[in-house]
Amino acid sequence: MNTHTMQTEASDATSIKLSFASAHEVHRGLETAVNTLIASAAQDRRCGIRVTRHEPGAYTVALDETVPFGETHEAMAA
């Protein structure tokens, strides 16, 4: 029996940190986090959303004023 977990930590109203135990959880987890922040972005319409991969299984989804409203950009941390 395989057990997979996704840990989510909402650090504030503008970003969500995610940690995945397996690769097949990533897409659904990131989609859920982006959808959560879309409501916040729509309130002020000044920023988009950036998804940053820090390492395998570790991501941050955050509102970002350098991303145009209505867009989602991806980045890899150095």
C-alpha positions in Angstrom: 0.0 0.0 0.0 1.4 3.4 -1.0 0.8 6.4 1.3 1.4 9.8 -0.2 1.1 13.1 1.7 1.0 16.7 0.7 1.9 19.3 3.3 0.7 22.8 2.8 1.7 25.8 4.9 0.0 29.1 4.3 2.6 31.6 5.4 0.4 34.6 4.9 -2.5 35.7 2.6 -0.1 36.1 -0.3 1.9 32.9 -0.4 1.6 29.2 0.1 4.5 26.8 0.7 4.0 23.2 -0.5 5.8 20.0 0.1 4.9 16.8 -1.8 5.9 13.2 -0.9 5.3 11.9 -4.4 5.6 13.4 -7.9 2.0 12.5 -8.9 0.6 14.9 -6.2 2.4 18.0 -7.6 0.0 19.0 -10.4 -3.1 18.8 -8.3 -1.5 20.5 -5.3 -0.1 23.4 -7.3 -3.4 23.8 -9.1 -5.2 24.0 -5.7 -2.7 26.6 -4.4 -3.0 28.7 -7.5 -6.7 28.7 -7.3 -6.6 29.7 -3.7 -4.5 32.8 -4.5 -6.5 33.8 -7.6 -9.2 35.2 -5.3 -6.6 37.4 -3.5 -5.1 38.5 -6.8 -8.5 39.5 -8.1 -9.2 41.8 -5.2 -6.6 44.4 -6.1 -5.8 43.3 -9.7 -2.2 44.5 -9.4 -0.3 41.3 -9.5 -0.2 37.8 -10.9 1.0 34.5 -9.4 4.5 33.0 -9.4 5.1 29.3 -8.8 8.7 28.6 -7.6 10.3 25.2 -7.4 12.9 25.2 -4.7 13.9 21.5 -4.9 12.2 18.3 -5.9 8.8 18.3 -4.1 9.2 21.8 -2.6 7.3 24.8 -4.0 6.1 28.2 -3.2 3.0 29.7 -4.9 2.9 33.5 -4.3 1.3 36.7 -5.4 4.0 38.6 -7.3 3.8 42.3 -8.5 6.3 41.6 -11.2 3.9 39.1 -12.8 1.0 40.8 -14.7 -2.5 40.4 -13.4 -4.2 37.4 -14.8 -0.9 35.5 -15.5 0.9 32.7 -13.7 4.7 32.4 -14.2 7.0 29.5 -13.2 10.5 29.8 -11.8 13.2 27.6 -10.5 15.1 28.8 -7.4 18.9 28.9 -7.9 
